[in-house]
């Protein structure tokens, strides 16, 4: 199964842009990943799924247009433009692997985004 | 509106068995291409997927905890139950349930419950 690696922290000023990275382990370059946002003290919220061709399917409910994704090689990116205070959250990437009773999900370690 | 709510004990003792219930509303556990997963998060740490139960009765478990976990569902009660045996202080975490949606090509979690914090201590 894949291993997902995320930088532990990122920061950006109000109104600026930031790109968060999720890196798949070697051999899993075709995998798509989901991005989840977790605001302080809250449960996670689905943002969107990304593959090598960009977004897969639709964004989660209420996710603004400021959020976009890209994929390249082993990296899957989440970009947030015009950062707002409410974007300060932990962001996790996740991927599914296998099928049937061998179906598993893995998550990255998360990136804490601080809005300056 | 789809909602999921976790319930269960706040405190369990080491070696005890934990039983958590996820009660869903806004969709049926028998709906095609839907299911429920349990995911946990130790304080200040990352998410860890535990198990899932799908509409076609498919079940799966994380490899590292497979011997300790059992997931079941009661469609008539709109509930999915997770049991974890032989609890240890390292199992202290917020436990979430989340709906699994299936496009036919891939699956994702949406929405999630608010979570329930379980502390393991004597």
Interface residues (C-beta under 8 A of the other chain):
Chain A: X32 X34 X36 X42 X43 X44 X45 X46 X49 X56 X57 X60 X61 X92 X94 X96 X98 X100 X101 X102 X103 X104 X105 X106 X107 X108 X109 X110
Chain B: X37 X39 X46 X47 X48 X49 X52 X58 X59 X60 X62 X63 X96 X98 X103 X106 X107 X108 X109 X110 X111 X112 X113 X114 X115
